[in-house]
């Protein structure tokens, strides 16, 4: 009986150990399956990541290809524009060359015709200078002296008296016109800008009238010298002023040399002496 009990105990132990081993094996298999499932999940995740990377690479490759295509198109456009510019420049150069050729041809024609015109050129220049010197002053033709005529004869004095009186009438007419203009145009504008422009215009007119007033004094003094018989002679040297200088400046009181000396003295002693101001 004791032997049977020991055998049954041994059997129970072996069965229990076998069950433990089987349970351990099952648990190991479960762990292995779990690990395998985890590895599959990790592989799937890695595969997804790889697929995403491939997709992003494909997208970047597509973008790069699009950029390359756009660059090629832009380069083609730039090349077309450059070719158009070159063509336009060539056309301009051709037109310029044609113009140069035409100018050279016209110059050659002018050079061929020039000898006949060169002979007439001195007469034309003399005529233009004579026209400048002999132009009418205040509507009066310049005086033409006769042979052997004395300087500041009665005819010359009458001529310059006529010029000065006409000049004085013109200046007086301008003075009256300015007075009437200022009386008619004087108004109190509401806009300050309009008032400022009106005042500036009136100031300019009054300044010119002031200069003309000084000129009127000189004209009156010249008319008085005509009556005295001292008109046409220099106040400093007593020499003749000259008909041409008097035609250009009828109120002149100095000859050309004295006037040059006066101007030089004004430049030199402008800051030291008030006599020449």
MIDOSE-1310 file (N, C-alpha, C; in nm, 2 decimals, decimal comma, always signed):
residues 277
xxxx	+0,08/-0,12/+0,00/+0,00/+0,00/+0,00/+0,09/+0,13/+0,00; +0,19/+0,12/+0,08/+0,27/+0,24/+0,08/+0,34/+0,26/-0,06; +0,37/+0,15/-0,12/+0,43/+0,16/-0,26/+0,34/+0,22/-0,35; +0,21/+0,18/-0,35/+0,11/+0,23/-0,44/+0,09/+0,38/-0,41
xxxx	+0,09/+0,42/-0,29/+0,08/+0,57/-0,25/+0,19/+0,64/-0,31; +0,31/+0,59/-0,29/+0,43/+0,66/-0,34/+0,43/+0,67/-0,49; +0,38/+0,56/-0,56/+0,37/+0,57/-0,71/+0,27/+0,67/-0,75; +0,16/+0,67/-0,68/+0,05/+0,77/-0,72/+0,10/+0,91/-0,69
xxxx	+0,18/+0,93/-0,59/+0,24/+1,07/-0,56/+0,33/+1,11/-0,67; +0,42/+1,00/-0,71/+0,51/+1,03/-0,82/+0,44/+1,07/-0,95; +0,33/+0,99/-0,98/+0,26/+1,02/-1,10/+0,20/+1,16/-1,09; +0,14/+1,19/-0,97/+0,09/+1,33/-0,96/+0,19/+1,43/-0,98
xxxx	+0,31/+1,41/-0,92/+0,42/+1,51/-0,94/+0,46/+1,52/-1,08; +0,47/+1,40/-1,15/+0,51/+1,41/-1,29/+0,40/+1,48/-1,37; +0,27/+1,45/-1,35/+0,17/+1,52/-1,42/+0,17/+1,67/-1,39; +0,19/+1,70/-1,26/+0,19/+1,84/-1,23/+0,31/+1,91/-1,30
xxxx	+0,42/+1,84/-1,30/+0,54/+1,90/-1,36/+0,52/+1,91/-1,51; +0,45/+1,80/-1,57/+0,42/+1,81/-1,71/+0,33/+1,93/-1,74; +0,23/+1,95/-1,65/+0,13/+2,06/-1,67/+0,20/+2,19/-1,66; +0,30/+2,20/-1,57/+0,37/+2,33/-1,55/+0,45/+2,36/-1,68
xxxx	+0,52/+2,24/-1,72/+0,60/+2,26/-1,84/+0,51/+2,30/-1,96; +0,40/+2,24/-1,97/+0,31/+2,27/-2,08/+0,26/+2,41/-2,07; +0,22/+2,45/-1,94/+0,18/+2,59/-1,93/+0,29/+2,69/-1,96; +0,41/+2,65/-1,92/+0,52/+2,74/-1,95/+0,54/+2,75/-2,10
xxxx	+0,53/+2,63/-2,16/+0,55/+2,63/-2,31/+0,44/+2,72/-2,38; +0,32/+2,70/-2,32/+0,21/+2,78/-2,38/+0,23/+2,93/-2,36; +0,27/+2,96/-2,23/+0,30/+3,11/-2,21/+0,41/+3,16/-2,29; +0,52/+3,07/-2,32/+0,63/+3,11/-2,40/+0,58/+3,13/-2,55
xxxx	+0,49/+3,04/-2,59/+0,43/+3,05/-2,72/+0,35/+3,18/-2,73; +0,28/+3,21/-2,63/+0,20/+3,34/-2,63/+0,29/+3,46/-2,64; +0,39/+3,45/-2,55/+0,49/+3,57/-2,55/+0,55/+3,58/-2,69; +0,59/+3,46/-2,75/+0,65/+3,47/-2,88/+0,55/+3,52/-2,98
xxxx	+0,42/+3,48/-2,97/+0,32/+3,53/-3,06/+0,31/+3,68/-3,05; +0,30/+3,72/-2,92/+0,29/+3,87/-2,89/+0,41/+3,95/-2,95; +0,53/+3,88/-2,93/+0,64/+3,95/-2,99/+0,64/+3,96/-3,14; +0,59/+3,84/-3,19/+0,58/+3,84/-3,34/+0,48/+3,94/-3,39
xxxx	+0,37/+3,95/-3,31/+0,26/+4,05/-3,36/+0,32/+4,19/-3,34; +0,40/+4,21/-3,23/+0,46/+4,35/-3,22/+0,55/+4,38/-3,33; +0,63/+4,27/-3,36/+0,73/+4,29/-3,47/+0,66/+4,32/-3,61; +0,55/+4,25/-3,63/+0,47/+4,27/-3,75/+0,41/+4,42/-3,75
xxxx	+0,36/+4,46/-3,63/+0,31/+4,60/-3,62/+0,42/+4,70/-3,65; +0,54/+4,67/-3,59/+0,66/+4,76/-3,61/+0,70/+4,76/-3,75; +0,70/+4,64/-3,82/+0,73/+4,63/-3,96/+0,63/+4,71/-4,04; +0,50/+4,69/-4,00/+0,40/+4,77/-4,08/+0,42/+4,92/-4,07
xxxx	+0,45/+4,96/-3,94/+0,48/+5,11/-3,92/+0,60/+5,15/-4,00; +0,70/+5,07/-4,00/+0,82/+5,10/-4,08/+0,79/+5,11/-4,23; +0,71/+5,01/-4,27/+0,67/+5,01/-4,41/+0,59/+5,13/-4,44; +0,50/+5,17/-4,35/+0,42/+5,29/-4,38/+0,51/+5,42/-4,39
xxxx	+0,60/+5,42/-4,29/+0,70/+5,54/-4,29/+0,77/+5,54/-4,42; +0,82/+5,42/-4,46/+0,90/+5,41/-4,59/+0,81/+5,46/-4,71; +0,68/+5,41/-4,70/+0,59/+5,45/-4,81/+0,57/+5,60/-4,81; +0,55/+5,66/-4,69/+0,53/+5,80/-4,68/+0,65/+5,87/-4,73
xxxx	+0,78/+5,82/-4,70/+0,90/+5,89/-4,75/+0,91/+5,88/-4,90; +0,87/+5,76/-4,95/+0,87/+5,75/-5,10/+0,77/+5,85/-5,16; +0,65/+5,86/-5,10/+0,55/+5,96/-5,15/+0,61/+6,10/-5,15; +0,67/+6,13/-5,03/+0,73/+6,27/-5,03/+0,84/+6,29/-5,13
xxxx	+0,92/+6,18/-5,14/+1,03/+6,19/-5,24/+0,97/+6,21/-5,38; +0,87/+6,14/-5,41/+0,80/+6,15/-5,54/+0,75/+6,29/-5,56; +0,69/+6,35/-5,45/+0,63/+6,48/-5,46/+0,75/+6,59/-5,48; +0,86/+6,57/-5,41/+0,97/+6,66/-5,42/+1,03/+6,65/-5,56
xxxx	+1,03/+6,52/-5,61/+1,08/+6,50/-5,75/+0,99/+6,57/-5,85; +0,86/+6,55/-5,83/+0,77/+6,62/-5,92/+0,78/+6,77/-5,92; +0,80/+6,83/-5,79/+0,82/+6,97/-5,78/+0,95/+7,02/-5,85; +1,05/+6,94/-5,83/+1,18/+6,97/-5,89/+1,17/+6,97/-6,04
xxxx	+1,10/+6,87/-6,09/+1,08/+6,86/-6,24/+1,00/+6,98/-6,29; +0,89/+7,02/-6,21/+0,81/+7,13/-6,25/+0,90/+7,26/-6,25; +0,98/+7,27/-6,15/+1,07/+7,39/-6,14/+1,17/+7,39/-6,26; +1,22/+7,27/-6,29/+1,31/+7,27/-6,41/+1,24/+7,30/-6,53
xxxx	+1,12/+7,26/-6,55/+1,04/+7,29/-6,67/+1,01/+7,44/-6,67; +0,98/+7,50/-6,55/+0,95/+7,64/-6,55/+1,08/+7,72/-6,58; +1,19/+7,68/-6,53/+1,32/+7,74/-6,56/+1,35/+7,74/-6,71; +1,33/+7,62/-6,77/+1,35/+7,61/-6,91/+1,26/+7,70/-6,99
xxxx	+1,13/+7,71/-6,95/+1,04/+7,79/-7,02/+1,08/+7,94/-7,00; +1,12/+7,98/-6,88/+1,17/+8,12/-6,86/+1,29/+8,15/-6,94; +1,38/+8,05/-6,94/+1,50/+8,07/-7,02/+1,47/+8,08/-7,17; +1,37/+8,00/-7,22/+1,33/+8,02/-7,36/+1,27/+8,15/-7,38
xxxx	+1,19/+8,20/-7,28/+1,13/+8,34/-7,30/+1,23/+8,44/-7,30; +1,33/+8,43/-7,21/+1,44/+8,53/-7,20/+1,52/+8,53/-7,34; +1,54/+8,41/-7,39/+1,61/+8,40/-7,51/+1,53/+8,46/-7,63; +1,40/+8,44/-7,63/+1,32/+8,50/-7,73/+1,32/+8,65/-7,72
xxxx	+1,31/+8,70/-7,59/+1,31/+8,85/-7,57/+1,45/+8,90/-7,62; +1,56/+8,83/-7,58/+1,69/+8,88/-7,62/+1,70/+8,88/-7,78; +1,65/+8,77/-7,84/+1,65/+8,77/-7,99/+1,57/+8,88/-8,05; +1,45/+8,91/-7,98/+1,37/+9,03/-8,03/+1,45/+9,16/-8,02
xxxx	+1,51/+9,18/-7,90/+1,59/+9,30/-7,87/+1,70/+9,31/-7,97; +1,77/+9,20/-8,00/+1,88/+9,20/-8,10/+1,83/+9,24/-8,23; +1,71/+9,18/-8,27/+1,65/+9,22/-8,40/+1,62/+9,36/-8,41; +1,56/+9,42/-8,29/+1,52/+9,56/-8,29/+1,65/+9,65/-8,30
xxxx	+1,76/+9,60/-8,23/+1,88/+9,68/-8,23/+1,94/+9,68/-8,37; +1,93/+9,56/-8,44/+1,98/+9,55/-8,57/+1,90/+9,65/-8,67; +1,77/+9,65/-8,65/+1,69/+9,74/-8,73/+1,73/+9,88/-8,71; +1,74/+9,92/-8,58/+1,78/+10,06/-8,54/+1,92/+10,09/-8,60
xxxx	+2,01/+9,99/-8,59/+2,14/+10,01/-8,65/+2,14/+10,03/-8,80; +2,05/+9,95/-8,86/+2,03/+9,96/-9,01/+1,98/+10,10/-9,05; +1,88/+10,15/-8,97/+1,82/+10,28/-8,99/+1,92/+10,39/-8,97; +2,00/+10,37/-8,86/+2,10/+10,47/-8,83/+2,21/+10,47/-8,95
xxxx	+2,25/+10,35/-8,99/+2,34/+10,35/-9,10/+2,29/+10,41/-9,23; +2,15/+10,39/-9,25/+2,09/+10,45/-9,37/+2,09/+10,60/-9,36; +2,06/+10,65/-9,23/+2,06/+10,79/-9,21/+2,20/+10,85/-9,23; +2,30/+10,78/-9,18/+2,44/+10,83/-9,19/+2,48/+10,83/-9,34
xxxx	+2,44/+10,73/-9,41/+2,47/+10,73/-9,55/+2,40/+10,84/-9,62; +2,27/+10,87/-9,58/+2,19/+10,98/-9,64/+2,26/+11,11/-9,61; +2,30/+11,13/-9,48/+2,37/+11,25/-9,44/+2,50/+11,27/-9,51; +2,58/+11,16/-9,53/+2,70/+11,17/-9,60/+2,68/+11,21/-9,75
xxxx	+2,57/+11,15/-9,81/+2,54/+11,18/-9,94/+2,50/+11,33/-9,96; +2,41/+11,38/-9,86/+2,37/+11,52/-9,86/+2,49/+11,61/-9,84; +2,58/+11,57/-9,75/+2,70/+11,65/-9,72/+2,79/+11,66/-9,85; +2,80/+11,54/-9,92/+2,88/+11,54/-10,04/+2,81/+11,64/-10,15
xxxx	+2,68/+11,63/-10,15/+2,61/+11,72/-10,25/+2,63/+11,87/-10,21; +2,62/+11,89/-10,08/+2,65/+12,03/-10,03/+2,79/+12,07/-10,06; +2,88/+11,98/-10,04/+3,02/+12,01/-10,06/+3,04/+12,04/-10,21; +2,97/+11,96/-10,29/+2,98/+11,99/-10,44/+2,93/+12,13/-10,47
xxxx	+2,82/+12,16/-10,41/+2,76/+12,29/-10,44/+2,82/+12,41/-10,36; +2,90/+12,38/-10,26/+2,96/+12,48/-10,17/+3,04/+12,58/-10,24; +3,12/+12,56/-10,33/+3,21/+12,66/-10,39/+3,13/+12,78/-10,45; +3,01/+12,75/-10,51/+2,94/+12,86/-10,56/+2,88/+12,95/-10,45
xxxx	+2,84/+12,88/-10,33/+2,78/+12,96/-10,22/+2,89/+13,03/-10,14; +3,01/+12,98/-10,13/+3,11/+13,04/-10,05/+3,14/+13,19/-10,10; +3,13/+13,21/-10,22/+3,15/+13,34/-10,28/+3,05/+13,44/-10,23; +2,93/+13,39/-10,21/+2,82/+13,49/-10,17/+2,81/+13,50/-10,02
xxxx	+2,88/+13,42/-9,94/+2,87/+13,42/-9,79/+2,91/+13,55/-9,73; +3,03/+13,61/-9,77/+3,07/+13,74/-9,71/+2,96/+13,85/-9,73; +2,90/+13,86/-9,85/+2,80/+13,96/-9,87/+2,68/+13,94/-9,78; +2,64/+13,82/-9,76/+2,53/+13,79/-9,67/+2,56/+13,83/-9,52
xxxx	+2,68/+13,79/-9,48/+2,72/+13,83/-9,34/+2,72/+13,98/-9,32; +2,78/+14,05/-9,42/+2,78/+14,19/-9,42/+2,64/+14,25/-9,41; +2,55/+14,19/-9,49/+2,41/+14,24/-9,49/+2,35/+14,22/-9,35; +2,37/+14,10/-9,29/+2,31/+14,07/-9,16/+2,36/+14,17/-9,05
xxxx	+2,49/+14,19/-9,05/+2,55/+14,29/-8,95/+2,49/+14,43/-8,98; +2,49/+14,47/-9,10/+2,43/+14,60/-9,14/+2,29/+14,61/-9,09; +2,21/+14,50/-9,11/+2,07/+14,51/-9,07/+2,06/+14,52/-8,92; +2,15/+14,45/-8,84/+2,15/+14,47/-8,70/+2,18/+14,61/-8,65
xxxx	+2,28/+14,67/-8,72/+2,32/+14,81/-8,68/+2,23/+14,91/-8,73; +2,16/+14,89/-8,84/+2,08/+14,99/-8,91/+1,93/+14,96/-8,88; +1,89/+14,88/-8,78/+1,75/+14,86/-8,76/+1,69/+14,98/-8,70; +1,56/+15,00/-8,72/+1,49/+15,11/-8,67/+1,48/+15,11/-8,52
xxxx	+1,51/+15,22/-8,45/+1,50/+15,24/-8,31/+1,38/+15,32/-8,27; +1,29/+15,26/-8,20/+1,16/+15,32/-8,16/+1,08/+15,37/-8,28; +1,09/+15,29/-8,39/+1,02/+15,33/-8,51/+1,08/+15,43/-8,60; +1,21/+15,47/-8,57/+1,28/+15,57/-8,64/+1,41/+15,51/-8,70
xxxx	+1,43/+15,53/-8,83/+1,55/+15,48/-8,90/+1,67/+15,55/-8,85; +1,79/+15,48/-8,85/+1,91/+15,54/-8,80/+1,95/+15,66/-8,90; +2,03/+15,75/-8,84/+2,07/+15,87/-8,92/+2,19/+15,83/-9,01; +2,18/+15,88/-9,13/+2,29/+15,85/-9,23/+2,36/+15,99/-9,25
xxxx	+2,48/+16,00/-9,20/+2,55/+16,13/-9,21/+2,60/+16,15/-9,36; +2,60/+16,28/-9,40/+2,65/+16,31/-9,53/+2,81/+16,33/-9,53; +2,86/+16,34/-9,64/+3,01/+16,37/-9,65/+3,04/+16,51/-9,61; +3,14/+16,52/-9,52/+3,18/+16,65/-9,47/+3,08/+16,71/-9,37
xxxx	+2,99/+16,64/-9,32/+2,89/+16,69/-9,23/+2,96/+16,70/-9,09; +2,93/+16,81/-9,02/+2,99/+16,83/-8,89/+2,92/+16,74/-8,79; +3,00/+16,70/-8,68/+2,94/+16,62/-8,58/+2,85/+16,70/-8,49; +2,73/+16,64/-8,47/+2,62/+16,70/-8,39/+2,57/+16,83/-8,46
xxxx	+2,54/+16,81/-8,59/+2,48/+16,92/-8,66/+2,34/+16,93/-8,62; +2,27/+17,03/-8,69/+2,13/+17,05/-8,65/+2,04/+16,93/-8,69; +2,07/+16,87/-8,80/+2,00/+16,75/-8,84/+2,02/+16,63/-8,75; +2,14/+16,61/-8,70/+2,17/+16,50/-8,60/+2,10/+16,53/-8,47
xxxx	+2,10/+16,66/-8,43/+2,03/+16,69/-8,30/+1,88/+16,67/-8,31; +1,83/+16,71/-8,42/+1,68/+16,68/-8,44/+1,65/+16,54/-8,45; +1,74/+16,46/-8,51/+1,71/+16,31/-8,52/+1,71/+16,25/-8,38; +1,81/+16,29/-8,29/+1,82/+16,23/-8,16/+1,71/+16,29/-8,07
xxxx	+1,67/+16,41/-8,09/+1,56/+16,47/-8,02/+1,43/+16,39/-8,05; +1,41/+16,35/-8,17/+1,29/+16,28/-8,21/+1,30/+16,14/-8,15; +1,41/+16,07/-8,14/+1,42/+15,94/-8,08/+1,39/+15,95/-7,93; +1,45/+16,05/-7,86/+1,43/+16,06/-7,72/+1,28/+16,09/-7,69
xxxx	+1,22/+16,18/-7,76/+1,08/+16,21/-7,74/+0,99/+16,09/-7,76; +1,02/+16,01/-7,87/+0,94/+15,89/-7,89/+0,95/+15,79/-7,78; +1,08/+15,78/-7,73/+1,10/+15,68/-7,62/+1,03/+15,73/-7,50; +1,03/+15,86/-7,47/+0,97/+15,91/-7,36/+0,82/+15,89/-7,36
xxxx	+0,76/+15,91/-7,48/+0,61/+15,89/-7,50/+0,58/+15,74/-7,47; +0,66/+15,65/-7,52/+0,63/+15,51/-7,50/+0,64/+15,47/-7,35; +0,74/+15,53/-7,28/+0,75/+15,50/-7,13/+0,63/+15,56/-7,06; +0,59/+15,68/-7,09/+0,47/+15,74/-7,03/+0,35/+15,66/-7,05
xxxx	+0,33/+15,61/-7,17/+0,22/+15,53/-7,21/+0,22/+15,40/-7,12; +0,33/+15,34/-7,10/+0,34/+15,22/-7,01/+0,31/+15,26/-6,87; +0,35/+15,38/-6,82/+0,32/+15,42/-6,69/+0,17/+15,43/-6,67; +0,10/+15,50/-6,77/-0,05/+15,51/-6,76/-0,12/+15,38/-6,77
xxxx	-0,07/+15,29/-6,85/-0,13/+15,16/-6,86/-0,11/+15,08/-6,73; +0,00/+15,09/-6,67/+0,02/+15,02/-6,54/-0,08/+15,07/-6,43; -0,09/+15,21/-6,43/-0,18/+15,27/-6,33/-0,33/+15,22/-6,35; -0,37/+15,22/-6,48/-0,51/+15,17/-6,51/-0,52/+15,02/-6,48
xxxx	-0,42/+14,95/-6,51/-0,43/+14,80/-6,49/-0,44/+14,77/-6,34; -0,36/+14,85/-6,26/-0,37/+14,82/-6,11/-0,50/+14,87/-6,05; -0,55/+14,97/-6,11/-0,68/+15,02/-6,06/-0,79/+14,92/-6,10; -0,79/+14,87/-6,22/-0,89/+14,77/-6,26/-0,88/+14,64/-6,20
xxxx	-0,76/+14,59/-6,18/-0,74/+14,45/-6,13/-0,73/+14,45/-5,98; -0,73/+14,56/-5,91/-0,72/+14,56/-5,77/-0,84/+14,50/-5,71; -0,83/+14,39/-5,64/-0,95/+14,33/-5,57/-0,90/+14,25/-5,45; -0,99/+14,24/-5,36/-0,95/+14,16/-5,23/-1,00/+14,02/-5,25
xxxx	-0,91/+13,94/-5,30/-0,95/+13,80/-5,33/-0,97/+13,72/-5,19; -1,06/+13,63/-5,18/-1,08/+13,55/-5,06/-0,97/+13,45/-5,04; -0,91/+13,40/-5,15/-0,81/+13,30/-5,14/-0,67/+13,37/-5,12; -0,60/+13,33/-5,01/-0,47/+13,40/-4,99/-0,37/+13,37/-5,10
xxxx	-0,38/+13,26/-5,17/-0,28/+13,23/-5,28/-0,31/+13,33/-5,40; -0,43/+13,36/-5,42/-0,47/+13,46/-5,53/-0,42/+13,60/-5,49; -0,43/+13,63/-5,36/-0,38/+13,76/-5,32/-0,23/+13,77/-5,33; -0,16/+13,66/-5,30/-0,02/+13,66/-5,30/+0,03/+13,67/-5,45
xxxx	-0,03/+13,60/-5,54/+0,00/+13,61/-5,68/-0,02/+13,76/-5,73; -0,13/+13,81/-5,69/-0,16/+13,95/-5,74/-0,06/+14,05/-5,68; -0,02/+14,03/-5,56/+0,08/+14,12/-5,50/+0,21/+14,11/-5,56; +0,25/+13,98/-5,60/+0,38/+13,96/-5,67/+0,38/+14,02/-5,80
xxxx	+0,27/+14,01/-5,88/+0,26/+14,07/-6,01/+0,27/+14,22/-6,00; +0,19/+14,28/-5,90/+0,20/+14,43/-5,89/+0,34/+14,47/-5,85; +0,41/+14,39/-5,76/+0,54/+14,42/-5,72/+0,64/+14,43/-5,84; +0,63/+14,33/-5,93/+0,71/+14,32/-6,05/+0,68/+14,44/-6,14
xxxx	+0,56/+14,47/-6,16/+0,52/+14,59/-6,24/+0,58/+14,72/-6,18; +0,56/+14,74/-6,05/+0,61/+14,86/-5,99/+0,77/+14,86/-6,00; +0,83/+14,75/-5,99/+0,98/+14,75/-6,00/+1,02/+14,79/-6,14; +0,95/+14,74/-6,24/+0,99/+14,78/-6,38/+0,95/+14,93/-6,40
xxxx	+0,84/+14,98/-6,34/+0,81/+15,12/-6,35/+0,91/+15,21/-6,29; +0,97/+15,16/-6,18/+1,08/+15,23/-6,11/+1,20/+15,24/-6,19; +1,24/+15,14/-6,26/+1,35/+15,15/-6,35/+1,32/+15,24/-6,47; +1,20/+15,24/-6,52/+1,16/+15,33/-6,63/+1,16/+15,47/-6,58
xxxx	+1,12/+15,49/-6,45/+1,13/+15,63/-6,39/+1,27/+15,68/-6,40; +1,37/+15,60/-6,36/+1,50/+15,64/-6,36/+1,55/+15,67/-6,51; +1,50/+15,59/-6,60/+1,53/+15,61/-6,74/+1,47/+15,74/-6,79; +1,35/+15,77/-6,74/+1,28/+15,90/-6,78/+1,37/+16,02/-6,74
xxxx	+1,43/+16,01/-6,62/+1,52/+16,12/-6,58/+1,63/+16,13/-6,67; +1,69/+16,02/-6,71/+1,80/+16,03/-6,81/+1,76/+16,09/-6,94; +1,64/+16,05/-6,98/+1,59/+16,11/-7,11/+1,57/+16,26/-7,10; +1,52/+16,30/-6,99/+1,50/+16,45/-6,97/+1,63/+16,52/-6,97
xxxx	+1,73/+16,46/-6,90/+1,86/+16,52/-6,90/+1,92/+16,53/-7,04; +1,90/+16,42/-7,12/+1,95/+16,42/-7,26/+1,89/+16,53/-7,34; +1,76/+16,54/-7,32/+1,68/+16,65/-7,40/+1,74/+16,79/-7,36; +1,76/+16,80/-7,23/+1,82/+16,93/-7,18/+1,96/+16,96/-7,24
xxxx	+2,04/+16,85/-7,26/+2,17/+16,87/-7,32/+2,16/+16,90/-7,46; +2,06/+16,85/-7,53/+2,04/+16,88/-7,67/+2,01/+17,03/-7,68; +1,93/+17,08/-7,59/+1,90/+17,23/-7,59/+2,02/+17,31/-7,56; +2,11/+17,26/-7,47/+2,23/+17,33/-7,43/+2,34/+17,33/-7,54
xxxx	+2,33/+17,22/-7,62/+2,44/+17,20/-7,73/+2,55/+17,12/-7,68; +2,54/+17,05/-7,56/+2,65/+16,96/-7,51/+2,62/+16,82/-7,54; +2,51/+16,79/-7,61/+2,47/+16,65/-7,64/+2,57/+16,59/-7,74; +2,61/+16,46/-7,71/+2,70/+16,39/-7,80/+2,84/+16,40/-7,76
xxxx	+2,88/+16,47/-7,65/+3,02/+16,48/-7,61/+3,03/+16,42/-7,47; +3,15/+16,36/-7,44/+3,17/+16,29/-7,31/+3,18/+16,39/-7,20; +3,12/+16,35/-7,09/+3,12/+16,44/-6,97/+3,26/+16,45/-6,90; +3,34/+16,34/-6,92/+3,47/+16,33/-6,85/+3,58/+16,39/-6,94
xxxx	+3,59/+16,34/-7,06/+3,70/+16,38/-7,15/+3,66/+16,49/-7,25; +3,53/+16,51/-7,28/+3,50/+16,61/-7,37/+3,51/+16,56/-7,52; +3,54/+16,43/-7,54/+3,55/+16,38/-7,67/+3,42/+16,34/-7,73; +3,41/+16,31/-7,86/+3,29/+16,27/-7,92/+3,25/+16,13/-7,88
xxxx	+3,12/+16,11/-7,85/+3,07/+15,98/-7,81/+3,06/+15,89/-7,93; +3,01/+15,95/-8,05/+3,00/+15,87/-8,17/+2,85/+15,84/-8,20; +2,82/+15,85/-8,33/+2,68/+15,83/-8,37/+2,63/+15,69/-8,35; +2,72/+15,59/-8,37/+2,67/+15,45/-8,35/+2,64/+15,42/-8,20
xxxx	+2,72/+15,47/-8,12/+2,70/+15,45/-7,97/+2,57/+15,53/-7,93; +2,55/+15,64/-7,98/+2,43/+15,72/-7,95/+2,30/+15,65/-8,01; +2,32/+15,59/-8,13/+2,20/+15,52/-8,18/+2,17/+15,40/-8,09; +2,27/+15,33/-8,04/+2,25/+15,22/-7,95/+2,20/+15,26/-7,82
xxxx	+2,25/+15,37/-7,76/+2,22/+15,42/-7,63/+2,20/+15,57/-7,64; +2,09/+15,62/-7,67/+2,07/+15,76/-7,69/+2,10/+15,85/-7,56; +2,09/+15,79/-7,44/+2,11/+15,86/-7,32/+2,25/+15,85/-7,27; +2,34/+15,80/-7,35/+2,48/+15,79/-7,31/+2,55/+15,92/-7,28
xxxx	+2,62/+15,93/-7,17/+2,69/+16,05/-7,14/+2,84/+16,04/-7,14; +2,89/+15,91/-7,16/+3,04/+15,89/-7,16/+3,07/+15,82/-7,29; +3,19/+15,84/-7,34/+3,24/+15,77/-7,46/+3,28/+15,63/-7,42; +3,32/+15,55/-7,51/+3,34/+15,40/-7,49/+3,46/+15,38/-7,39
xxxx	+3,57/+15,45/-7,41/+3,68/+15,43/-7,32/+3,65/+15,48/-7,18; +3,58/+15,59/-7,16/+3,55/+15,64/-7,03/+3,45/+15,54/-6,96; +3,36/+15,49/-7,04/+3,27/+15,39/-6,98/+3,34/+15,26/-6,93; +3,44/+15,22/-7,01/+3,52/+15,10/-6,97/+3,59/+15,13/-6,84
xxxx	+3,65/+15,25/-6,83/+3,73/+15,29/-6,71/+3,63/+15,29/-6,59; +3,51/+15,35/-6,61/+3,41/+15,35/-6,50/+3,37/+15,21/-6,45; +3,35/+15,12/-6,55/+3,32/+14,99/-6,51/+3,43/+14,91/-6,43; +3,55/+14,93/-6,48/+3,67/+14,88/-6,41/+3,68/+14,93/-6,27
xxxx	+3,66/+15,06/-6,25/+3,66/+15,12/-6,12/+3,55/+15,07/-6,03; +3,43/+15,05/-6,09/+3,32/+14,99/-6,01/+3,36/+14,86/-5,96; +3,42/+14,77/-6,04/+3,46/+14,64/-6,00/+3,57/+14,64/-5,89; +3,66/+14,73/-5,91/+3,78/+14,74/-5,81/+3,74/+14,80/-5,68
xxxx	+3,67/+14,91/-5,68/+3,64/+14,99/-5,56/+3,50/+14,98/-5,51; +3,43/+14,87/-5,54/+3,29/+14,85/-5,51/+3,27/+14,85/-5,36; +3,37/+14,79/-5,29/+3,35/+14,77/-5,14/+3,41/+14,89/-5,06; +3,49/+14,98/-5,13/+3,56/+15,08/-5,06/+3,50/+15,22/-5,08
xxxx	+3,45/+15,24/-5,20/+3,40/+15,38/-5,23/+3,26/+15,37/-5,28; +3,17/+15,46/-5,23/+3,04/+15,47/-5,27/+3,02/+15,56/-5,39; +3,12/+15,61/-5,44/+3,11/+15,71/-5,55/+3,06/+15,65/-5,68; +3,10/+15,52/-5,70/+3,07/+15,46/-5,83/+2,95/+15,37/-5,82
x	+2,87/+15,38/-5,72/+2,75/+15,29/-5,71/+2,63/+15,36/-5,77
